[in-house]
Amino acid sequence: MRRYACAEQRELEINKALEEEVGELLKRYEEELTNMASLKQKAFDKVQAYCVNNKQRLFARTRYIGTAEGKAGFRLGTPRLKPDKGRTWEVVLAGLKMKLPEYIRTVEEPAKDLLLADRNTDHVAKALVELGVQVVQDELFYIVTKKVAA
């Protein structure tokens, strides 16, 4: 226990020292990082506006342009479904039930959280036994050390 407690205490001391040093570094560079993030966003917006306004000319042959500093371009995102304007997913679901019922999901699974919550009621306890389901709890080993103030 002593070795474990000493190792844990030293680990806490090291982590505290690391957090303090990281905090100092973050404070030192916080203003500059904020300025760089703002500068990047402004530059991004400017390049994006230029590329959108000149899309036909710049991207006639390829989906990107290259410079000595890097590439900029347009890429397709992940395909997704979106209902038409004025439609909701509920309306789409009703239509799917009639036209494409094989594309409707129904998920059936045991409500384990409810069964656990009601496991001590006569009705549920009896049914669990009949169904061959048991409530188990694993025994976990632990150590709690006495913290030494630093």
VMD Tcl script that draws the C-alpha trace (Angstrom):
set ca {
  {0.00 0.00 0.00}
  {2.83 2.40 0.85}
  {4.44 2.01 -2.61}
  {1.08 2.52 -4.29}
  {0.26 5.59 -2.16}
  {3.73 7.14 -2.71}
  {3.54 6.57 -6.46}
  {0.07 8.09 -6.58}
  {1.17 11.12 -4.55}
  {4.18 11.72 -6.82}
  {1.95 11.33 -9.86}
  {-0.39 14.00 -8.46}
  {2.54 16.34 -7.81}
  {3.88 15.92 -11.35}
  {0.45 16.48 -12.89}
  {-0.07 19.62 -10.79}
  {3.32 20.98 -11.87}
  {2.52 20.21 -15.52}
  {-0.84 21.97 -15.26}
  {0.80 25.05 -13.76}
  {3.46 25.17 -16.48}
  {0.90 24.68 -19.24}
  {-1.25 27.41 -17.67}
  {1.70 29.79 -17.69}
  {2.45 29.00 -21.34}
  {-1.18 29.50 -22.33}
  {-1.25 32.87 -20.57}
  {2.00 33.90 -22.25}
  {0.70 33.15 -25.75}
  {-3.04 33.73 -25.24}
  {-3.21 37.17 -26.88}
  {-1.06 36.16 -29.82}
  {-3.09 32.98 -30.37}
  {-6.31 35.00 -30.32}
  {-4.85 37.44 -32.85}
  {-3.66 34.61 -35.10}
  {-7.08 32.93 -34.99}
  {-8.72 36.22 -35.98}
  {-6.16 36.81 -38.74}
  {-6.69 33.27 -40.08}
  {-10.47 33.69 -40.12}
  {-10.26 37.02 -41.98}
  {-7.81 35.55 -44.53}
  {-10.00 32.45 -44.94}
  {-13.09 34.58 -45.54}
  {-11.24 36.69 -48.10}
  {-9.86 33.68 -50.03}
  {-13.27 31.98 -49.89}
  {-15.06 35.07 -51.22}
  {-12.52 35.40 -54.04}
  {-12.85 31.74 -54.99}
  {-16.67 31.81 -54.87}
  {-16.77 34.96 -57.02}
  {-14.31 33.47 -59.55}
  {-15.40 29.83 -59.35}
  {-16.11 29.38 -63.08}
  {-12.73 30.77 -64.11}
  {-10.51 29.31 -61.38}
  {-12.04 25.86 -61.11}
  {-13.00 25.08 -64.70}
  {-10.62 22.09 -64.91}
  {-9.93 21.10 -61.31}
  {-11.68 21.40 -57.94}
  {-8.72 23.20 -56.36}
  {-6.06 25.80 -57.05}
  {-2.53 25.68 -55.71}
  {-0.10 28.34 -54.61}
  {3.32 28.19 -53.02}
  {1.58 28.40 -49.63}
  {-1.03 25.71 -50.16}
  {-4.26 24.70 -51.88}
  {-7.80 26.05 -51.85}
  {-10.81 24.52 -53.47}
  {-14.20 22.95 -53.24}
  {-14.90 19.40 -52.17}
  {-18.15 17.54 -51.94}
  {-19.42 16.82 -48.46}
  {-20.95 13.56 -47.29}
  {-24.26 12.84 -49.04}
  {-27.29 13.47 -46.82}
  {-31.04 13.62 -47.20}
  {-33.01 16.82 -46.74}
  {-36.77 17.25 -47.11}
  {-37.93 19.77 -49.73}
  {-38.99 23.20 -48.58}
  {-42.32 22.96 -46.77}
  {-41.95 19.23 -46.07}
  {-41.09 17.61 -42.76}
  {-39.61 14.22 -41.97}
  {-43.02 13.21 -40.59}
  {-44.60 13.82 -44.03}
  {-41.75 11.93 -45.71}
  {-42.21 9.02 -43.26}
  {-45.91 8.79 -44.10}
  {-45.05 8.65 -47.80}
  {-42.37 6.02 -47.23}
  {-44.90 3.81 -45.42}
  {-46.93 3.66 -48.62}
  {-44.24 3.71 -51.33}
  {-41.04 2.27 -49.78}
  {-41.92 0.50 -46.52}
  {-38.67 -1.50 -46.61}
  {-36.83 1.77 -45.91}
  {-38.45 2.31 -42.52}
  {-36.58 1.20 -39.42}
  {-38.20 -0.38 -36.44}
  {-35.94 -1.28 -33.56}
  {-37.00 -3.73 -30.89}
  {-34.71 -4.30 -27.95}
  {-35.04 -5.01 -24.24}
  {-35.48 -1.88 -22.11}
  {-32.69 -2.98 -19.79}
  {-32.72 0.27 -17.81}
  {-36.41 -0.17 -16.96}
  {-35.97 -3.84 -16.12}
  {-33.12 -2.97 -13.74}
  {-35.13 -0.17 -12.15}
  {-38.11 -2.47 -11.54}
  {-36.15 -5.67 -10.78}
  {-37.40 -5.84 -7.19}
  {-41.10 -5.70 -8.03}
  {-42.86 -9.08 -7.81}
  {-44.07 -9.01 -11.41}
  {-40.67 -8.20 -12.98}
  {-38.62 -10.38 -10.61}
  {-40.80 -13.41 -11.39}
  {-40.70 -12.76 -15.15}
  {-36.89 -12.37 -15.14}
  {-36.52 -15.76 -13.47}
  {-38.90 -17.37 -15.98}
  {-37.04 -15.73 -18.90}
  {-33.67 -16.91 -17.60}
  {-32.29 -13.43 -16.91}
  {-30.36 -12.64 -13.78}
  {-29.20 -9.37 -12.28}
  {-25.45 -9.48 -11.70}
  {-23.02 -7.06 -10.15}
  {-19.30 -7.42 -10.65}
  {-17.08 -6.94 -7.66}
  {-14.40 -4.38 -8.41}
  {-11.19 -3.98 -6.46}
  {-10.12 -0.46 -5.52}
  {-7.58 1.46 -3.50}
  {-8.22 4.86 -1.95}
  {-5.16 6.59 -0.57}
  {-5.02 9.29 2.04}
  {-4.14 12.53 0.26}
  {-1.21 14.50 1.62}
  {-1.56 18.28 1.33}
  {1.14 19.68 -0.94}
}
mol new
graphics top color blue
foreach p $ca { graphics top sphere $p radius 0.5 }
foreach p [lrange $ca 0 end-1] q [lrange $ca 1 end] { graphics top cylinder $p $q radius 0.2 }
display resetview
